[in-house]
Amino acid sequence: MKFSIVIMLLLLIFSCSQKDQNSTSKKDSTIMAIDSVAVNIDSSKIENLKQKEVEYEEPKDGKYSQIIKDKDISAEIFYIVKQGRIDYYKLKVYQGKRIQNLKAVSNWEFRNVEEMDFRFQDVNFDGINDLTISKEVGMNWFILNGWINKKGKFIPEKMLNEIYNPIFDPKSKKIESYHRVSGVGEFWSTYEWKNSKLIRTSYSEDIVDIN
């Protein structure tokens, strides 16, 4: 009888020991799986960072050009990169075999190519796209150079250079302008085209009182 009880106790102890080992084994395998996933995530993040570094790499010093298209018209901007600064020095417009060279020189010193916003857009609300280049000059405002498309010939419009943050509204056919100068005040203007000339039709300001 005593011998049977001893055998039963030994079997019970052995069974409990096996359960503990199995439990530990499962726990260890779970930890290894989590560690494995973590390593994979870290590896993919590293690869993504490497891809982004390649994607956003700035061009080396030298001369470059960029082409944009609008229906049957193309425009090419020529710019130079020097010591991390970018400026354009020439524009060309292509219409079939016809090539128009535009006077366009900037000393704006763009910080990168993306900042040089070169596009076709209708700035005089005649239904025909014109050509503009804009540049950030403050925290949240910009200026632009523009060329009006007059029967296929692009003419520079100097008045556009004087408008900060121009917003072109085709419905009202007005150009709204707002900008803020820290420590000075806020400024609002409205511009309209009168007999093909750009005229400021309203102006208001809120000047900071320093007294």
C-alpha positions as CSV (number, residue, x, y, z in Angstrom):
1,M,0.0,0.0,0.0
2,K,2.7,2.4,1.0
3,F,4.6,1.5,-2.2
4,S,1.6,2.3,-4.3
5,I,1.2,5.7,-2.7
6,V,4.9,6.5,-3.3
7,I,4.5,5.6,-7.0
8,M,1.4,7.8,-7.3
9,L,3.2,10.8,-5.8
10,L,6.2,10.4,-8.1
11,L,3.9,10.3,-11.2
12,L,2.1,13.4,-10.0
13,I,5.4,15.3,-9.4
14,F,6.7,14.2,-12.9
15,S,3.4,15.3,-14.6
16,C,3.6,18.8,-12.9
17,S,7.2,19.2,-14.0
18,Q,6.3,18.4,-17.6
19,K,3.5,21.1,-17.6
20,D,5.9,23.7,-16.2
21,Q,8.4,22.9,-18.9
22,N,5.8,23.0,-21.7
23,S,4.5,26.3,-20.3
24,T,7.9,27.8,-20.2
25,S,8.6,26.5,-23.7
26,K,5.5,28.2,-25.1
27,K,6.3,31.5,-23.3
28,D,9.8,31.5,-24.7
29,S,8.6,30.8,-28.2
30,T,6.1,33.7,-27.9
31,I,8.8,36.1,-26.8
32,M,11.0,35.0,-29.8
33,A,8.2,35.6,-32.2
34,I,7.6,39.2,-30.8
35,D,11.4,39.8,-31.0
36,S,11.4,38.6,-34.6
37,V,8.6,40.9,-35.6
38,A,10.3,43.8,-33.9
39,V,13.5,43.2,-35.8
40,N,11.5,43.1,-39.1
41,I,9.8,46.5,-38.3
42,D,13.1,48.1,-37.4
43,S,14.6,46.9,-40.7
44,S,11.8,48.2,-42.8
45,K,12.0,51.6,-41.1
46,I,15.7,51.8,-41.8
47,E,15.1,51.0,-45.4
48,N,12.3,53.6,-45.7
49,L,14.6,56.2,-44.1
50,K,17.3,55.3,-46.7
51,Q,14.8,55.7,-49.5
52,K,13.6,59.1,-48.3
53,E,17.2,60.3,-48.0
54,V,17.7,59.4,-51.7
55,E,14.4,60.9,-52.7
56,Y,15.0,64.3,-51.2
57,E,18.7,64.6,-52.1
58,E,19.3,68.1,-53.4
59,P,21.0,68.6,-56.9
60,K,24.7,69.4,-57.0
61,D,26.0,72.7,-58.2
62,G,25.4,73.3,-61.9
63,K,22.8,74.4,-64.5
64,Y,19.5,72.6,-64.9
65,S,16.1,73.1,-66.6
66,Q,12.5,72.1,-65.9
67,I,9.6,71.8,-68.5
68,I,5.9,72.2,-67.8
69,K,3.1,71.7,-70.4
70,D,-0.4,73.2,-71.0
71,K,-2.3,71.8,-74.0
72,D,-0.2,72.7,-77.1
73,I,2.2,75.0,-75.2
74,S,5.3,74.1,-73.2
75,A,7.5,76.3,-71.0
76,E,11.0,75.6,-69.9
77,I,12.7,77.3,-67.0
78,F,16.5,77.4,-66.8
79,Y,18.1,77.6,-63.3
80,I,21.4,77.4,-61.6
81,V,22.3,75.7,-58.3
82,K,25.2,77.2,-56.4
83,Q,26.1,76.5,-52.8
84,G,22.7,75.3,-51.9
85,R,20.9,78.3,-53.5
86,I,18.8,78.3,-56.7
87,D,18.0,81.1,-59.1
88,Y,16.5,81.0,-62.6
89,Y,18.1,83.0,-65.4
90,K,16.1,82.2,-68.6
91,L,12.6,81.1,-69.8
92,K,11.5,79.6,-73.1
93,V,8.1,79.0,-74.4
94,Y,7.5,76.4,-77.2
95,Q,4.4,76.4,-79.5
96,G,5.0,73.9,-82.3
97,K,8.1,75.2,-84.1
98,R,7.8,78.6,-82.6
99,I,10.1,79.5,-79.7
100,Q,9.8,82.6,-77.5
101,N,12.6,83.6,-75.2
102,L,11.4,85.5,-72.1
103,K,13.4,88.0,-70.1
104,A,13.5,86.3,-66.7
105,V,16.2,86.8,-64.1
106,S,15.8,86.3,-60.4
107,N,17.9,86.9,-57.3
108,W,15.4,85.4,-55.0
109,E,17.7,82.5,-54.0
110,F,15.3,79.6,-53.6
111,R,16.3,77.2,-50.9
112,N,15.3,74.1,-53.0
113,V,13.7,73.2,-56.4
114,E,10.3,72.5,-54.9
115,E,10.1,76.1,-53.6
116,M,10.4,77.4,-57.2
117,D,6.7,77.1,-58.1
118,F,6.6,77.3,-61.9
119,R,3.1,76.9,-63.5
120,F,0.5,77.8,-66.0
121,Q,-2.6,79.6,-64.5
122,D,-5.1,82.2,-65.6
123,V,-4.2,85.4,-63.8
124,N,-6.3,87.9,-65.8
125,F,-9.5,85.8,-66.1
126,D,-9.7,85.7,-69.9
127,G,-9.9,81.9,-70.0
128,I,-6.4,81.5,-71.2
129,N,-3.6,80.3,-69.0
130,D,-0.7,82.6,-68.3
131,L,2.7,81.8,-66.9
132,T,3.9,82.4,-63.3
133,I,6.8,81.7,-61.0
134,S,6.2,82.2,-57.2
135,K,8.6,82.5,-54.3
136,E,8.1,82.4,-50.5
137,V,9.4,85.6,-48.9
138,G,8.1,85.2,-45.4
139,M,6.6,82.8,-42.9
140,N,3.3,82.4,-44.7
141,W,3.4,84.7,-47.8
142,F,4.8,84.8,-51.2
143,I,5.3,86.9,-54.3
144,L,5.3,86.0,-58.0
145,N,6.5,87.0,-61.5
146,G,4.0,86.7,-64.2
147,W,3.7,86.7,-68.0
148,I,0.3,87.3,-69.6
149,N,-0.6,85.2,-72.7
150,K,-1.7,87.6,-75.3
151,K,-2.6,85.7,-78.5
152,G,0.2,83.2,-77.9
153,K,2.8,85.8,-77.0
154,F,3.8,86.0,-73.3
155,I,4.2,89.6,-72.0
156,P,5.6,90.3,-68.5
157,E,3.2,92.0,-66.1
158,K,5.3,93.9,-63.6
159,M,2.3,94.8,-61.4
160,L,2.0,91.2,-60.3
161,N,5.4,91.4,-58.7
162,E,4.0,93.9,-56.2
163,I,1.2,91.7,-54.9
164,Y,1.8,89.7,-51.7
165,N,0.0,86.4,-51.4
166,P,-2.2,86.8,-54.6
167,I,-5.4,84.7,-54.6
168,F,-7.0,84.6,-58.0
169,D,-10.8,84.4,-57.9
170,P,-12.3,83.6,-61.3
171,K,-15.9,84.1,-60.1
172,S,-15.4,87.7,-58.9
173,K,-12.5,88.3,-61.4
174,K,-10.6,89.8,-58.5
175,I,-7.2,89.2,-57.0
176,E,-7.2,89.2,-53.2
177,S,-4.1,89.9,-51.2
178,Y,-3.3,89.6,-47.5
179,H,-0.1,89.5,-45.6
180,R,1.1,90.1,-42.1
181,V,4.4,91.7,-41.0
182,S,5.4,90.7,-37.5
183,G,5.6,93.8,-35.3
184,V,4.2,96.1,-38.0
185,G,0.6,95.0,-38.8
186,E,-1.7,93.3,-41.3
187,F,-2.5,94.4,-44.8
188,W,-5.4,93.7,-47.2
189,S,-5.8,94.6,-50.9
190,T,-8.0,93.9,-53.8
191,Y,-6.9,94.1,-57.5
192,E,-9.0,94.1,-60.7
193,W,-8.2,94.3,-64.4
194,K,-9.4,97.5,-66.0
195,N,-8.8,97.8,-69.8
196,S,-6.1,95.1,-69.6
197,K,-4.3,97.0,-66.7
198,L,-4.1,95.7,-63.2
199,I,-5.4,98.3,-60.7
200,R,-5.7,98.1,-56.9
201,T,-9.4,98.9,-56.1
202,S,-9.3,98.5,-52.3
203,Y,-6.8,98.7,-49.4
204,S,-6.9,98.4,-45.6
205,E,-4.4,97.9,-42.9
206,D,-4.2,97.3,-39.2
207,I,-1.0,98.8,-37.9
208,V,0.5,97.8,-34.6
209,D,0.5,100.6,-32.0
210,I,4.0,100.7,-30.5
211,N,3.3,103.7,-28.2
